[in-house]
Amino acid sequence: MAHPKRRHSATRGRKRRTHYKLTPPNVVDCPHCHSPRLPHHVCTQCGYYNGRQVIDQAEA
């Protein structure tokens, strides 16, 4: 197994970790009720997905 002969500097480790970051979730408006929702997910407010009602909010 590989074993480093010399210690890497802190800068070198930090340069490698520059891409370790979180990205905010992409939020879009529901075309039916205009509330925020995740893309390709059923709207939690009205229960619509792809132009048709999938979940009846009266039961939920």
C-alpha positions in Angstrom: 0.0 0.0 0.0 1.2 3.5 -0.8 2.8 5.4 2.1 3.9 9.0 1.7 7.5 9.7 2.4 7.0 13.4 3.1 4.2 15.3 4.6 1.8 17.2 2.3 1.5 20.9 3.2 -1.9 22.3 4.5 -2.2 24.4 1.3 -1.9 21.3 -0.9 -4.6 19.5 1.1 -6.9 22.6 1.0 -6.5 22.9 -2.8 -7.7 19.3 -3.1 -10.7 20.0 -0.9 -11.9 23.2 -2.7 -14.6 21.2 -4.5 -16.0 19.6 -1.3 -19.0 21.9 -1.0 -22.7 21.7 -0.8 -24.9 22.9 -3.5 -28.3 24.5 -2.6 -31.4 22.5 -3.8 -32.9 23.6 -7.1 -36.4 24.8 -6.2 -39.0 25.6 -8.9 -42.6 26.9 -8.7 -45.5 24.5 -9.1 -47.3 25.3 -12.3 -50.6 24.6 -10.6 -50.5 26.4 -7.2 -47.2 28.3 -7.6 -45.8 27.1 -4.3 -42.1 26.1 -4.2 -41.3 22.4 -4.9 -38.4 20.3 -6.0 -38.2 19.4 -9.7 -39.5 16.0 -10.7 -41.4 15.7 -7.4 -45.1 15.8 -6.5 -46.1 19.1 -5.1 -46.7 18.8 -1.4 -49.3 21.6 -1.3 -51.7 20.6 -4.1 -50.6 17.0 -5.0 -50.2 17.6 -8.7 -47.4 16.2 -10.8 -47.0 16.6 -14.6 -50.4 18.3 -15.0 -52.5 15.8 -13.2 -53.5 15.2 -9.6 -51.5 12.2 -8.1 -52.3 12.7 -4.4 -55.6 13.7 -3.1 -54.8 16.4 -0.4 -58.2 15.9 1.3 -57.2 12.3 2.3 -53.7 13.3 3.2 
